[in-house]
Amino acid sequence: MREEGRWVWAHLAAALGLTIVLAGLLDLLFQGVPLGFTIPLLGEPASLSRIIYHASVMVAGIYMGFIGLKKLIFEARFSVELLMSMAALGAAYLDFLFEGATVLLLYSLSEYFEDYIQDRARKTVEKLSQFIPDKARVIADGSEKSVDVKEVQPGMMILVKPGERIALDGTVVEGVSTVDQSLVTGESMPLLRKPGDDVYAGTLNLSGVLKVVVNKRAEDTLVSRIIKLVVGSRKRKASIEKLVDKFARIYVPIVISLAAFVAMLGPKFAGGPFQMWLYRSLILLVVSCPSAFIISVPATIFTAVTIAAKKGGLSSREEYILKKWLR
């Protein structure tokens, strides 16, 4: 589902971005390519650029509106998706086509960034997991036997031959070898390991035979702890994400209520036709749309995670990224 969601947001963002560029060029070079008829309900002269704008905004706006209504019905909460949808569709109705498409584009990008971060964490877990051996060569009573790593207890001795991955965390007691620890520690150069040195599960023994005394159970190894941290990281939200969620729960119903009051009570208390006050309520929705604020959090974390990953870094807690980034 997460992969499917990322695919949808990526395609929505691409379609909206292409819409803005294509329709903008048509408006700039060919006055939008007039089509010679009026758009029903809107009463606007039809042009190719307007048709492209309306089609993209309608599809993306209805999709986000559906998400927002689902959250309202099943979770009893107003969501940013609902406000974004209403603002974008309202902008299209007011003929603010570029603004409506831009609002939806920014939100689609923010959702894509968030899904990307989660997908990267999932792939990190998969990569780490596939390099952890299922069996270990345990030395007991002078003989060697293959044992499931979950059955190996601290204090047991394991044998690791050249070209094999170390099955469990432990301390070298016999043998000298170079070990590639890049998967776990990010160190690019293999390290020399000799008696007294610690080694970690998932790392690759390159040259010599090592005898290692295990000091951690399979579920307590460094790699296992990294996996647990990464898996649990998306269950915890950074403080700024919590602030955005809290902001949305309060802000969205206030804005929607104000827009409804303007449309319904404006004609009664201030006079004027309903159409004029509906127009003003839609303007209120459009100008109140917090697209820059909404996209700022996932965009910041996305950038930080990408830069850190290129340098071999991994953070399980986004608040640490934000503290470093905003310092």
Secondary structure, 3 states (H helix, E strand, C coil): CHHHHHHHHHHHHHHHHHHHHHHHHHHHHHCCCEEEEEECCCCEEEEHHHHHHHHHHHHHHHHHHHHHHHHHHHCCCCCHHHHHHHHHHHHHHCCCHHHHHHHHHHHHHHHHHHHHHHHHHHHHHHHHHHCCCCEEEEEECCEEEEEEHHHCCCCCEEEECCCCECCCCEEEEECCEEEECHHHHCCCCCEEECCCCEECCCCEECCCCEEEEECCCHHHCHHHHHHHHHHHHCCCCCHHHHHHHHHHHHHHHHHHHHHHHHHHHHHHHCCCCHHHHHHHHHHHHHHCCCHHHHHHHHHHHHHHHHHHHHCCCCCCCHHHHHHHHCC
